[in-house]
Amino acid sequence: MNNSRLQQLQQLMNAPVESVTMTKAEWTKAGGAKLPEAGDHLQLERLFLLVTKTESNQLQVLRAQAELTPLEKELLSWLAKYGSMSKAGNVSASELERQTRRLGEWLQQSIDAGEWRLEIPERFELHHRLFDGMIPFLLMSEQAENREPSYGELEKVLRSYLSDDMLLIPLREREWLILGTDRLLAEVETNEADLIERGETKEALVSLATGLHQMLTEEWGGDCHVAVGEPIIPTESLVYAVAMLRETIYLGRKFHVGMHVHMPWLVHLERLLSGIPEPVRARFMDEMSGRQDLFTDPETVSTLDAFFAMDCNVSETAKRLFIHRNTLLYRLDKLKQEAGLDVRSFNDAILVRLLMLLYKVTKRK
């Protein structure tokens, strides 16, 4: 804090004010927290101490020879936290990384404790940068350790793809949470500038996640998985969003080997099947053993995958497979004759879909 601001503050408080440097050990000895942050304060006898900046083992502390009211303390604490951080550029790269890692550790601890519905406490410095409507991405890398990008390298690349106000939050090893602004969705073209419908929003999110995955694999090579969720209010539901996206990637890798971009709204059935005990799933597969041979034929599997992806629409499936409509009908009739299952019937379609998902899991065991 410069001298003119110190003088102004001194006049407002009607007490001597100075800026001093303390070590973290000295702060703790005086009664402060072991991990002090900007905004932390102590009220000693006729002496008020306020942390305005933390850097390595040193603290920049405002020292006032006065006893303040609770309201005055809270106002000064708020100014120390947010007054000089209204923009990301005002925080050093190392300080920003420390803040994000601290938030990431808290998120991980909350998930481990099963507290998925916790809100972000206001004590976190990044609380003021968690805007309503942010888009959560979860990135999991499978690269060799010596090829994994540093926090700074990854953040730089993500800023170029998303925006300067995105946030990169490290979670577990080789796992990062990325928060992007919902302004990214405004790039989707809509008729007469209407608001994007929910279906269009999901399509835009898939496009963003696919582009993100492509960019990262081209930049560093190796495999990675990206999951994306719908816009959230981070201060209220960030813990839940991380847990949900982590589960989405787990289900995608389990049931859809080879897929690297995952969406939670596409794995509802997989989530249900994953929650069924293994003995129950195995018994169901044994009971249907006479119908599993149909999944050993690559043509049948690719046909069924496309049929379900196109919501059981025969014409659209034929277009996707680049075959004549009658050819597709022939394949479906053949399946009906050999397995006794007509996927054009709702009940049989559900049964075949379940069998396909379970077969993909059991055949790898």
FIZA-336011 format. One record per residue: x, y, z of N, C-alpha, C in turn; chain; residue number from 0; residue in three letters. Coordinates in steps of 0.05 Angstrom, whole numbers, plus 5000, padded with zeros to 4 digits. Example, Ala and Ser with C-alpha at 12.3 -4.5 7.8 and 13.67 -1.06 7.14 Angstrom:
BEGIN
 n_east n_north n_up ca_east ca_north ca_up c_east c_north c_up mitor lumnu milo
   5264    4886 5156    5246     4910  5156   5264    4934 5156     A     0  ALA
   5257    4955 5142    5273     4979  5143   5258    5001 5157     A     1  SER
//
This chain:
BEGIN
 n_east n_north n_up ca_east ca_north ca_up c_east c_north c_up mitor lumnu milo
   5017    4976 5000    5000     5000  5000   5018    5025 5000     A     0  MET
   5012    5044 4982    5029     5068  4980   5023    5087 5002     A     1  ASN
   5041    5107 5005    5040     5126  5028   5014    5142 5028     A     2  ASN
   5005    5150 5004    4981     5167  5004   4956    5152 5014     A     3  SER
   4955    5126 5007    4932     5110  5017   4935    5105 5047     A     4  ARG
   4959    5102 5056    4963     5098  5085   4954    5123 5100     A     5  LEU
   4961    5147 5089    4953     5172  5102   4923    5175 5102     A     6  GLN
   4910    5168 5080    4881     5170  5079   4868    5151 5099     A     7  GLN
   4878    5127 5101    4867     5108  5120   4872    5117 5149     A     8  LEU
   4895    5129 5153    4902     5139  5179   4883    5161 5188     A     9  GLN
   4876    5178 5169    4857     5199  5175   4829    5188 5181     A    10  GLN
   4821    5168 5165    4794     5156  5169   4792    5142 5196     A    11  LEU
   4814    5129 5204    4814     5113  5228   4821    5130 5253     A    12  MET
   4833    5154 5247    4842     5172  5269   4861    5157 5287     A    13  ASN
   4880    5142 5275    4899     5127  5290   4924    5122 5272     A    14  ALA
   4948    5118 5284    4972     5112  5268   4968    5086 5253     A    15  PRO
   4975    5086 5227    4973     5062  5210   4999    5059 5194     A    16  VAL
   5010    5035 5192    5034     5030  5177   5032    5002 5164     A    17  GLU
   5048    4999 5143    5050     4973  5129   5076    4960 5137     A    18  SER
   5075    4936 5147    5099     4921  5157   5100    4894 5144     A    19  VAL
   5123    4881 5146    5127     4854  5136   5130    4835 5160     A    20  THR
   5116    4813 5159    5118     4792  5179   5122    4765 5166     A    21  MET
   5135    4747 5180    5136     4720  5171   5111    4705 5180     A    22  THR
   5106    4683 5166    5082     4667  5174   5085    4657 5202     A    23  LYS
   5109    4651 5210    5114     4641  5237   5107    4662 5258     A    24  ALA
   5115    4687 5252    5109     4709  5270   5078    4714 5271     A    25  GLU
   5065    4711 5249    5036     4715  5248   5022    4693 5265     A    26  TRP
   5031    4669 5262    5019     4647  5278   5025    4650 5308     A    27  THR
   5049    4659 5314    5056     4664  5342   5039    4685 5355     A    28  LYS
   5031    4705 5338    5014     4727  5349   4985    4718 5352     A    29  ALA
   4979    4694 5343    4951     4684  5346   4936    4680 5320     A    30  GLY
   4950    4684 5297    4937     4681  5271   4936    4652 5261     A    31  GLY
   4923    4648 5239    4920     4621  5227   4947    4612 5216     A    32  ALA
   4951    4586 5214    4976     4575  5204   4979    4580 5174     A    33  LYS
   4956    4582 5160    4957     4588  5131   4943    4614 5126     A    34  LEU
   4956    4636 5132    4943     4662  5129   4938    4670 5100     A    35  PRO
   4917    4685 5097    4909     4695  5070   4902    4725 5072     A    36  GLU
   4902    4737 5048    4894     4765  5048   4866    4768 5060     A    37  ALA
   4864    4787 5078    4838     4791  5092   4838    4781 5120     A    38  GLY
   4856    4762 5127    4857     4753  5154   4866    4776 5173     A    39  ASP
   4855    4776 5197    4861     4798  5215   4862    4788 5244     A    40  HIS
   4876    4804 5260    4878     4799  5289   4873    4825 5304     A    41  LEU
   4858    4823 5325    4854     4846  5342   4868    4840 5369     A    42  GLN
   4891    4853 5373    4905     4851  5398   4898    4875 5415     A    43  LEU
   4911    4877 5438    4905     4900  5455   4915    4926 5443     A    44  GLU
   4897    4943 5435    4903     4969  5422   4920    4965 5397     A    45  ARG
   4917    4942 5384    4933     4938  5359   4917    4920 5340     A    46  LEU
   4912    4930 5316    4898     4915  5296   4917    4907 5273     A    47  PHE
   4917    4881 5266    4935     4871  5245   4918    4860 5223     A    48  LEU
   4924    4867 5198    4908     4858  5175   4927    4849 5153     A    49  LEU
   4925    4824 5144    4941     4814  5122   4931    4825 5095     A    50  VAL
   4948    4839 5081    4940     4850  5055   4951    4835 5031     A    51  THR
   4973    4819 5037    4985     4804  5015   5002    4781 5026     A    52  LYS
   5001    4758 5013    5017     4735  5021   5036    4728 4998     A    53  THR
   5060    4722 5004    5079     4714  4983   5101    4697 4996     A    54  GLU
   5101    4671 4988    5120     4652  4999   5116    4651 5030     A    55  SER
   5138    4657 5044    5136     4656  5074   5132    4684 5086     A    56  ASN
   5129    4704 5069    5126     4731  5078   5098    4741 5076     A    57  GLN
   5090    4759 5095    5064     4771  5095   5067    4801 5095     A    58  LEU
   5050    4814 5079    5048     4843  5080   5025    4850 5099     A    59  GLN
   5030    4864 5120    5010     4867  5141   5005    4897 5146     A    60  VAL
   4980    4904 5148    4972     4931  5156   4970    4932 5187     A    61  LEU
   4984    4950 5200    4984     4951  5229   4973    4978 5238     A    62  ARG
   4951    4977 5253    4938     5002  5262   4937    5001 5293     A    63  ALA
   4944    5023 5305    4943     5025  5334   4915    5034 5343     A    64  GLN
   4897    5015 5341    4869     5021  5347   4853    4996 5353     A    65  ALA
   4831    4999 5366    4812     4977  5370   4788    4982 5352     A    66  GLU
   4783    4965 5333    4762     4970  5313   4736    4956 5321     A    67  LEU
   4714    4966 5310    4688     4953  5314   4687    4929 5295     A    68  THR
   4669    4909 5300    4667     4886  5282   4661    4894 5254     A    69  PRO
   4645    4915 5249    4638     4923  5222   4663    4935 5208     A    70  LEU
   4679    4951 5223    4703     4962  5211   4723    4940 5203     A    71  GLU
   4725    4920 5220    4742     4897  5214   4734    4883 5189     A    72  LYS
   4708    4877 5186    4698     4863  5163   4701    4879 5137     A    73  GLU
   4697    4905 5139    4701     4922  5115   4730    4922 5106     A    74  LEU
   4749    4925 5125    4777     4925  5118   4785    4897 5107     A    75  LEU
   4774    4876 5119    4780     4849  5110   4771    4845 5082     A    76  SER
   4747    4855 5076    4736     4853  5049   4753    4868 5029     A    77  TRP
   4762    4892 5036    4778     4907  5018   4805    4893 5013     A    78  LEU
   4816    4881 5033    4842     4867  5030   4839    4843 5012     A    79  ALA
   4816    4830 5013    4811     4806  4997   4806    4813 4968     A    80  LYS
   4788    4833 4964    4778     4838  4937   4785    4865 4924     A    81  TYR
   4795    4883 4941    4800     4910  4930   4820    4911 4908     A    82  GLY
   4840    4894 4909    4861     4895  4888   4860    4871 4870     A    83  SER
   4837    4856 4871    4836     4832  4855   4811    4831 4837     A    84  MET
   4802    4854 4829    4779     4854  4813   4783    4842 4785     A    85  SER
   4809    4840 4778    4816     4827  4752   4837    4807 4757     A    86  LYS
   4836    4786 4740    4856     4764  4744   4884    4774 4740     A    87  ALA
   4887    4794 4723    4914     4804  4717   4927    4818 4741     A    88  GLY
   4911    4825 4761    4923     4838  4784   4934    4818 4804     A    89  ASN
   4931    4792 4799    4942     4771  4816   4965    4758 4801     A    90  VAL
   4988    4755 4815    5011     4742  4802   5004    4714 4795     A    91  SER
   5019    4703 4775    5013     4676  4766   5017    4656 4789     A    92  ALA
   5038    4659 4805    5043     4641  4827   5021    4643 4848     A    93  SER
   5011    4667 4853    4990     4671  4873   4964    4659 4863     A    94  GLU
   4958    4663 4838    4933     4652  4827   4934    4621 4828     A    95  LEU
   4956    4610 4822    4959     4580  4823   4955    4571 4852     A    96  GLU
   4966    4585 4871    4962     4578  4899   4933    4579 4907     A    97  ARG
   4919    4600 4898    4891     4602  4904   4874    4580 4892     A    98  GLN
   4880    4573 4867    4865     4552  4854   4871    4525 4867     A    99  THR
   4896    4520 4874    4902     4494  4886   4889    4492 4914     A   100  ARG
   4887    4513 4928    4874     4513  4954   4844    4507 4951     A   101  ARG
   4832    4519 4931    4803     4513  4926   4800    4484 4916     A   102  LEU
   4819    4475 4900    4817     4447  4890   4820    4427 4913     A   103  GLY
   4837    4433 4932    4840     4415  4955   4814    4414 4971     A   104  GLU
   4801    4437 4974    4776     4437  4989   4754    4422 4974     A   105  TRP
   4753    4425 4948    4734     4410  4932   4738    4380 4935     A   106  LEU
   4763    4371 4934    4769     4343  4937   4761    4332 4964     A   107  GLN
   4767    4348 4985    4761     4339  5012   4730    4337 5015     A   108  GLN
   4716    4356 5003    4686     4356  5005   4675    4331 4992     A   109  SER
   4686    4324 4968    4676     4301  4954   4682    4275 4969     A   110  ILE
   4707    4273 4979    4715     4250  4995   4697    4246 5019     A   111  ASP
   4687    4268 5031    4670     4267  5054   4641    4262 5047     A   112  ALA
   4635    4261 5021    4608     4257  5012   4590    4282 5015     A   113  GLY
   4603    4305 5018    4588     4330  5021   4585    4343 4994     A   114  GLU
   4569    4332 4977    4567     4341  4949   4551    4367 4947     A   115  TRP
   4536    4374 4967    4518     4397  4965   4529    4422 4980     A   116  ARG
   4554    4421 4988    4566     4444  5002   4569    4468 4983     A   117  LEU
   4565    4491 4994    4570     4516  4979   4599    4526 4984     A   118  GLU
   4610    4541 4966    4637     4551  4969   4638    4572 4991     A   119  ILE
   4654    4568 5012    4656     4588  5033   4668    4615 5022     A   120  PRO
   4659    4636 5034    4668     4663  5025   4698    4668 5032     A   121  GLU
   4709    4652 5049    4737     4656  5056   4757    4652 5033     A   122  ARG
   4748    4638 5012    4766     4633  4990   4769    4658 4973     A   123  PHE
   4794    4664 4966    4799     4688  4950   4785    4688 4923     A   124  GLU
   4781    4664 4911    4769     4662  4885   4739    4663 4886     A   125  LEU
   4727    4667 4909    4698     4667  4911   4686    4688 4893     A   126  HIS
   4699    4711 4892    4688     4734  4876   4691    4729 4846     A   127  HIS
   4706    4709 4838    4709     4703  4809   4692    4680 4800     A   128  ARG
   4675    4670 4818    4657     4648  4811   4630    4660 4804     A   129  LEU
   4627    4666 4778    4603     4680  4768   4580    4660 4762     A   130  PHE
   4556    4669 4765    4533     4653  4757   4534    4646 4727     A   131  ASP
   4528    4621 4721    4527     4613  4693   4553    4603 4682     A   132  GLY
   4573    4595 4698    4598     4586  4688   4595    4557 4678     A   133  MET
   4611    4550 4658    4610     4523  4646   4632    4506 4658     A   134  ILE
   4625    4483 4670    4646     4466  4682   4656    4445 4662     A   135  PRO
   4682    4444 4659    4695     4422  4644   4713    4407 4663     A   136  PHE
   4715    4381 4660    4733     4365  4676   4752    4351 4656     A   137  LEU
   4778    4355 4661    4799     4344  4644   4815    4323 4659     A   138  LEU
   4817    4299 4648    4834     4278  4659   4854    4270 4638     A   139  MET
   4880    4271 4645    4901     4265  4627   4912    4237 4632     A   140  SER
   4920    4224 4611    4932     4197  4613   4960    4198 4602     A   141  GLU
   4972    4221 4601    4999     4224  4590   5020    4213 4610     A   142  GLN
   5043    4207 4598    5066     4199  4615   5073    4223 4632     A   143  ALA
   5083    4218 4656    5088     4239  4675   5107    4260 4665     A   144  GLU
   5127    4252 4649    5147     4271  4639   5136    4289 4617     A   145  ASN
   5111    4283 4607    5100     4299  4585   5076    4316 4595     A   146  ARG
   5070    4313 4620    5047     4328  4631   5054    4358 4632     A   147  GLU
   5037    4375 4622    5042     4404  4622   5041    4416 4650     A   148  PRO
   5056    4437 4654    5055     4451  4680   5028    4467 4682     A   149  SER
   5023    4477 4706    4998     4493  4709   4999    4517 4690     A   150  TYR
   5021    4531 4689    5023     4555  4673   5020    4548 4643     A   151  GLY
   5032    4527 4634    5029     4519  4605   5000    4512 4598     A   152  GLU
   4988    4497 4615    4960     4489  4610   4941    4513 4611     A   153  LEU
   4945    4530 4630    4928     4554  4633   4931    4572 4608     A   154  GLU
   4955    4575 4598    4959     4592  4575   4945    4581 4550     A   155  LYS
   4946    4555 4546    4932     4543  4523   4902    4545 4526     A   156  VAL
   4892    4541 4550    4863     4542  4555   4853    4571 4551     A   157  LEU
   4868    4590 4560    4860     4618  4556   4857    4625 4526     A   158  ARG
   4875    4614 4510    4874     4619  4481   4849    4607 4468     A   159  SER
   4840    4584 4479    4817     4570  4468   4791    4580 4479     A   160  TYR
   4790    4585 4505    4765     4593  4518   4764    4623 4521     A   161  LEU
   4775    4634 4542    4776     4663  4546   4795    4670 4569     A   162  SER
   4801    4695 4571    4820     4704  4591   4809    4701 4620     A   163  ASP
   4782    4701 4622    4771     4700  4649   4764    4671 4657     A   164  ASP
   4774    4651 4643    4770     4624  4652   4787    4618 4676     A   165  MET
   4779    4597 4691    4794     4589  4715   4802    4560 4712     A   166  LEU
   4827    4554 4719    4838     4527  4718   4844    4519 4747     A   167  LEU
   4830    4498 4756    4832     4490  4784   4843    4461 4786     A   168  ILE
   4867    4457 4795    4878     4430  4797   4863    4414 4819     A   169  PRO
   4857    4389 4813    4844     4372  4832   4863    4350 4841     A   170  LEU
   4858    4325 4831    4877     4304  4836   4899    4304 4816     A   171  ARG
   4918    4285 4818    4940     4283  4799   4929    4279 4771     A   172  GLU
   4938    4295 4752    4929     4294  4724   4899    4298 4720     A   173  ARG
   4888    4314 4738    4859     4320  4736   4855    4350 4742     A   174  GLU
   4840    4364 4724    4836     4392  4727   4807    4399 4723     A   175  TRP
   4797    4418 4738    4771     4430  4733   4775    4456 4718     A   176  LEU
   4760    4460 4697    4762     4484  4681   4734    4498 4682     A   177  ILE
   4734    4524 4689    4709     4539  4689   4710    4561 4668     A   178  LEU
   4692    4559 4649    4691     4579  4628   4665    4595 4630     A   179  GLY
   4666    4619 4619    4643     4637  4620   4621    4627 4601     A   180  THR
   4596    4631 4608    4574     4622  4590   4572    4640 4565     A   181  ASP
   4589    4660 4564    4589     4677  4539   4599    4660 4515     A   182  ARG
   4612    4638 4521    4621     4621  4499   4597    4610 4483     A   183  LEU
   4575    4607 4497    4551     4596  4483   4539    4617 4464     A   184  LEU
   4545    4642 4468    4534     4663  4451   4545    4661 4423     A   185  ALA
   4567    4646 4419    4578     4643  4392   4562    4624 4375     A   186  GLU
   4543    4610 4388    4526     4592  4372   4506    4609 4357     A   187  VAL
   4503    4604 4331    4485     4619  4315   4456    4610 4320     A   188  GLU
   4439    4629 4325    4410     4624  4329   4394    4641 4310     A   189  THR
   4370    4632 4303    4353     4647  4286   4342    4672 4300     A   190  ASN
   4345    4695 4286    4335     4721  4295   4345    4727 4324     A   191  GLU
   4369    4719 4330    4382     4725  4355   4366    4716 4379     A   192  ALA
   4350    4695 4376    4334     4685  4398   4353    4672 4418     A   193  ASP
   4343    4669 4443    4358     4655  4463   4363    4626 4455     A   194  LEU
   4386    4615 4462    4392     4587  4455   4374    4569 4471     A   195  ILE
   4361    4551 4457    4344     4531  4470   4362    4511 4484     A   196  GLU
   4350    4496 4503    4367     4477  4519   4380    4457 4501     A   197  ARG
   4366    4446 4481    4378     4426  4463   4402    4438 4448     A   198  GLY
   4399    4463 4439    4420     4476  4425   4444    4482 4444     A   199  GLU
   4438    4488 4469    4459     4492  4489   4475    4467 4492     A   200  THR
   4462    4444 4493    4477     4419  4496   4494    4413 4472     A   201  LYS
   4483    4419 4448    4499     4415  4424   4524    4434 4424     A   202  GLU
   4520    4458 4433    4543     4477  4435   4563    4467 4455     A   203  ALA
   4554    4456 4478    4572     4446  4498   4588    4422 4487     A   204  LEU
   4575    4405 4472    4589     4382  4460   4610    4392 4441     A   205  VAL
   4604    4412 4426    4623     4424  4407   4647    4436 4421     A   206  SER
   4642    4450 4443    4663     4462  4458   4682    4441 4470     A   207  LEU
   4669    4420 4482    4685     4399  4494   4701    4383 4474     A   208  ALA
   4689    4378 4450    4703     4364  4429   4727    4380 4419     A   209  THR
   4723    4406 4415    4745     4423  4407   4767    4425 4427     A   210  GLY
   4759    4426 4453    4779     4426  4474   4796    4401 4474     A   211  LEU
   4783    4378 4472    4797     4353  4471   4816    4352 4447     A   212  HIS
   4807    4360 4424    4824     4360  4400   4848    4378 4403     A   213  GLN
   4843    4402 4414    4866     4421  4418   4887    4409 4437     A   214  MET
   4878    4397 4459    4897     4387  4479   4913    4363 4468     A   215  LEU
   4900    4345 4453    4914     4322  4442   4934    4331 4420     A   216  THR
   4926    4352 4405    4945     4362  4385   4969    4376 4398     A   217  GLU
   4963    4390 4420    4984     4405  4434   5004    4388 4448     A   218  GLU
   4995    4367 4462    5013     4351  4478   5013    4321 4470     A   219  TRP
   4995    4312 4454    4994     4284  4447   4983    4268 4470     A   220  GLY
   4982    4241 4467    4972     4224  4488   4942    4226 4491     A   221  GLY
   4931    4210 4508    4902     4209  4512   4894    4227 4535     A   222  ASP
   4870    4238 4532    4858     4252  4554   4828    4250 4551     A   223  CYS
   4814    4254 4573    4784     4253  4573   4774    4280 4582     A   224  HIS
   4752    4289 4569    4740     4314  4575   4710    4310 4580     A   225  VAL
   4700    4319 4602    4671     4319  4608   4662    4348 4611     A   226  ALA
   4638    4353 4602    4627     4380  4604   4599    4379 4616     A   227  VAL
   4592    4398 4632    4565     4400  4643   4551    4426 4634     A   228  GLY
   4526    4427 4640    4511     4452  4634   4519    4474 4653     A   229  GLU
   4515    4499 4645    4523     4522  4662   4511    4520 4690     A   230  PRO
   4528    4528 4710    4520     4525  4738   4525    4552 4753     A   231  ILE
   4515    4552 4777    4522     4574  4796   4544    4563 4814     A   232  ILE
   4570    4568 4808    4592     4555  4821   4592    4556 4851     A   233  PRO
   4585    4580 4862    4586     4582  4891   4566    4564 4905     A   234  THR
   4546    4555 4891    4525     4537  4903   4529    4508 4896     A   235  GLU
   4539    4502 4872    4538     4474  4863   4564    4464 4850     A   236  SER
   4587    4476 4857    4612     4468  4844   4620    4440 4854     A   237  LEU
   4617    4434 4879    4625     4408  4889   4609    4386 4875     A   238  VAL
   4583    4390 4873    4566     4370  4859   4574    4368 4830     A   239  TYR
   4580    4390 4816    4587     4389  4788   4613    4373 4784     A   240  ALA
   4633    4377 4801    4658     4362  4798   4653    4332 4802     A   241  VAL
   4638    4325 4823    4632     4297  4828   4616    4284 4805     A   242  ALA
   4597    4299 4794    4581     4288  4772   4598    4284 4747     A   243  MET
   4616    4304 4741    4632     4301  4717   4653    4279 4720     A   244  LEU
   4663    4276 4744    4682     4254  4749   4668    4227 4745     A   245  ARG
   4644    4224 4755    4629     4200  4751   4622    4196 4721     A   246  GLU
   4617    4217 4707    4611     4215  4679   4634    4204 4663     A   247  THR
   4658    4213 4669    4682     4203  4655   4686    4173 4663     A   248  ILE
   4682    4166 4688    4685     4138  4697   4665    4120 4681     A   249  TYR
   4640    4129 4679    4620     4113  4665   4626    4111 4635     A   250  LEU
   4636    4134 4624    4643     4134  4595   4665    4115 4589     A   251  GLY
   4686    4115 4606    4709     4097  4602   4701    4068 4607     A   252  ARG
   4682    4063 4624    4673     4036  4630   4655    4024 4609     A   253  LYS
   4636    4039 4599    4617     4029  4581   4622    4036 4552     A   254  PHE
   4639    4056 4547    4643     4065  4519   4673    4068 4514     A   255  HIS
   4687    4046 4513    4716     4047  4508   4722    4060 4481     A   256  VAL
   4741    4078 4481    4748     4092  4457   4736    4120 4455     A   257  GLY
   4716    4125 4472    4704     4152  4473   4719    4170 4492     A   258  MET
   4725    4194 4484    4741     4212  4501   4727    4238 4509     A   259  HIS
   4703    4243 4498    4688     4267  4505   4662    4257 4517     A   260  VAL
   4655    4265 4541    4633     4254  4556   4614    4275 4566     A   261  HIS
   4588    4269 4565    4567     4287  4574   4549    4272 4594     A   262  MET
   4543    4284 4617    4527     4271  4638   4499    4264 4629     A   263  PRO
   4487    4280 4610    4460     4275  4602   4458    4251 4582     A   264  TRP
   4481    4239 4575    4481     4216  4557   4487    4190 4571     A   265  LEU
   4491    4191 4597    4498     4166  4611   4479    4159 4634     A   266  VAL
   4454    4167 4632    4435     4161  4653   4431    4131 4656     A   267  HIS
   4428    4117 4634    4424     4088  4635   4449    4074 4646     A   268  LEU
   4473    4084 4638    4498     4072  4647   4501    4076 4677     A   269  GLU
   4492    4099 4687    4493     4105  4716   4476    4085 4731     A   270  ARG
   4452    4080 4720    4434     4061  4733   4446    4033 4734     A   271  LEU
   4457    4024 4711    4468     3997  4710   4492    3994 4728     A   272  LEU
   4508    4015 4730    4532     4014  4747   4525    4011 4776     A   273  SER
   4501    4021 4784    4492     4019  4811   4480    3992 4818     A   274  GLY
   4476    3975 4798    4465     3948  4804   4488    3929 4812     A   275  ILE
   4484    3914 4834    4506     3896  4843   4515    3877 4822     A   276  PRO
   4541    3872 4821    4553     3854  4801   4539    3827 4799     A   277  GLU
   4533    3813 4821    4519     3787  4819   4492    3789 4804     A   278  PRO
   4478    3811 4808    4452     3814  4795   4456    3818 4765     A   279  VAL
   4476    3834 4758    4482     3838  4729   4491    3812 4716     A   280  ARG
   4508    3796 4730    4518     3771  4719   4495    3751 4715     A   281  ALA
   4476    3750 4734    4454     3732  4732   4436    3739 4708     A   282  ARG
   4432    3766 4704    4416     3775  4682   4429    3766 4655     A   283  PHE
   4455    3770 4654    4469     3762  4629   4468    3732 4624     A   284  MET
   4470    3716 4646    4468     3687  4643   4440    3679 4632     A   285  ASP
   4420    3693 4642    4393     3686  4634   4388    3693 4604     A   286  GLU
   4403    3713 4595    4401     3722  4567   4423    3710 4549     A   287  MET
   4436    3689 4559    4460     3679  4545   4455    3671 4517     A   288  SER
   4431    3662 4510    4425     3654  4483   4424    3677 4463     A   289  GLY
   4424    3702 4473    4421     3725  4456   4447    3742 4455     A   290  ARG
   4468    3734 4467    4492     3750  4468   4509    3747 4443     A   291  GLN
   4504    3725 4427    4520     3721  4403   4517    3743 4383     A   292  ASP
   4494    3757 4384    4490     3778  4365   4510    3801 4368     A   293  LEU
   4522    3803 4392    4541     3825  4396   4570    3818 4388     A   294  PHE
   4574    3794 4377    4600     3786  4367   4604    3794 4338     A   295  THR
   4582    3802 4325    4583     3810  4297   4587    3840 4295     A   296  ASP
   4610    3849 4285    4615     3878  4283   4594    3894 4268     A   297  PRO
   4583    3882 4247    4563     3896  4231   4538    3901 4247     A   298  GLU
   4530    3880 4262    4506     3883  4279   4510    3904 4301     A   299  THR
   4533    3903 4313    4539     3922  4335   4539    3951 4324     A   300  VAL
   4552    3956 4301    4553     3983  4290   4525    3992 4281     A   301  SER
   4509    3973 4271    4482     3980  4263   4465    3988 4287     A   302  THR
   4467    3973 4308    4451     3979  4333   4461    4005 4346     A   303  LEU
   4487    4009 4347    4498     4034  4358   4486    4058 4344     A   304  ASP
   4487    4057 4317    4476     4079  4301   4446    4082 4305     A   305  ALA
   4432    4059 4306    4403     4060  4309   4395    4073 4335     A   306  PHE
   4409    4067 4357    4402     4079  4383   4412    4109 4384     A   307  PHE
   4434    4114 4371    4444     4142  4370   4425    4160 4355     A   308  ALA
   4411    4149 4336    4391     4164  4320   4363    4161 4331     A   309  MET
   4361    4154 4357    4335     4152  4370   4316    4133 4356     A   310  ASP
   4327    4111 4346    4311     4090  4333   4297    4099 4308     A   311  CYS
   4307    4120 4295    4296     4130  4270   4309    4115 4247     A   312  ASN
   4293    4100 4232    4304     4083  4211   4317    4100 4189     A   313  VAL
   4304    4120 4179    4314     4137  4157   4340    4150 4165     A   314  SER
   4341    4162 4189    4365     4176  4198   4388    4157 4203     A   315  GLU
   4382    4133 4212    4403     4113  4216   4415    4104 4190     A   316  THR
   4398    4100 4170    4408     4092  4143   4427    4113 4132     A   317  ALA
   4419    4139 4136    4436     4160  4126   4463    4160 4140     A   318  LYS
   4462    4156 4167    4487     4156  4183   4505    4133 4174     A   319  ARG
   4494    4110 4168    4510     4087  4160   4516    4087 4130     A   320  LEU
   4505    4106 4115    4510     4107  4086   4500    4082 4072     A   321  PHE
   4477    4072 4080    4465     4049  4067   4437    4055 4060     A   322  ILE
   4425    4038 4042    4398     4042  4034   4379    4035 4057     A   323  HIS
   4356    4048 4058    4337     4043  4080   4329    4013 4080     A   324  ARG
   4326    4001 4057    4318     3973  4056   4339    3955 4067     A   325  ASN
   4364    3963 4063    4387     3947  4074   4386    3947 4104     A   326  THR
   4380    3970 4116    4377     3972  4145   4354    3955 4155     A   327  LEU
   4331    3956 4141    4308     3940  4149   4314    3910 4147     A   328  LEU
   4330    3903 4127    4337     3874  4125   4354    3866 4149     A   329  TYR
   4373    3883 4158    4389     3877  4181   4372    3874 4206     A   330  ARG
   4353    3892 4210    4336     3892  4233   4318    3867 4233     A   331  LEU
   4308    3860 4210    4291     3836  4208   4308    3811 4213     A   332  ASP
   4333    3810 4204    4350     3788  4210   4355    3785 4240     A   333  LYS
   4359    3807 4253    4363     3807  4282   4338    3796 4296     A   334  LEU
   4315    3803 4286    4290     3794  4298   4287    3764 4295     A   335  LYS
   4295    3754 4271    4292     3725  4266   4312    3709 4283     A   336  GLN
   4337    3718 4285    4358     3703  4299   4356    3705 4329     A   337  GLU
   4349    3729 4339    4349     3733  4369   4322    3736 4381     A   338  ALA
   4301    3738 4363    4274     3742  4374   4270    3769 4386     A   339  GLY
   4286    3789 4377    4284     3816  4388   4280    3836 4365     A   340  LEU
   4259    3851 4366    4253     3872  4346   4258    3899 4359     A   341  ASP
   4281    3911 4351    4288     3937  4364   4270    3960 4355     A   342  VAL
   4252    3955 4337    4232     3976  4330   4209    3976 4350     A   343  ARG
   4209    3955 4367    4190     3954  4389   4204    3966 4414     A   344  SER
   4189    3983 4429    4201     3997  4452   4213    3978 4472     A   345  PHE
   4197    3957 4481    4207     3939  4501   4232    3924 4492     A   346  ASN
   4232    3914 4467    4255     3900  4457   4279    3919 4453     A   347  ASP
   4274    3943 4446    4296     3963  4442   4310    3968 4469     A   348  ALA
   4294    3971 4490    4305     3974  4517   4322    3950 4525     A   349  ILE
   4312    3926 4520    4326     3902  4527   4352    3900 4512     A   350  LEU
   4352    3905 4486    4376     3903  4470   4397    3924 4479     A   351  VAL
   4387    3948 4485    4405     3969  4495   4418    3961 4521     A   352  ARG
   4403    3950 4539    4415     3940  4565   4435    3918 4560     A   353  LEU
   4428    3899 4543    4446     3877  4537   4473    3887 4524     A   354  LEU
   4470    3907 4507    4494     3918  4494   4513    3930 4514     A   355  MET
   4501    3947 4532    4518     3960  4552   4531    3940 4571     A   356  LEU
   4516    3921 4580    4527     3901  4598   4548    3883 4584     A   357  LEU
   4543    3877 4559    4562     3860  4544   4588    3874 4541     A   358  TYR
   4587    3901 4537    4612     3916  4533   4629    3915 4558     A   359  LYS
   4616    3912 4582    4631     3911  4607   4640    3882 4612     A   360  VAL
   4622    3863 4609    4629     3835  4616   4649    3823 4597     A   361  THR
   4649    3830 4572    4667     3818  4553   4696    3825 4559     A   362  LYS
   4701    3847 4574    4729     3855  4580   4739    3842 4606     A   363  ARG
   4722    3826 4619    4731     3814  4645   4742    3786 4640     A   364  LYS
//
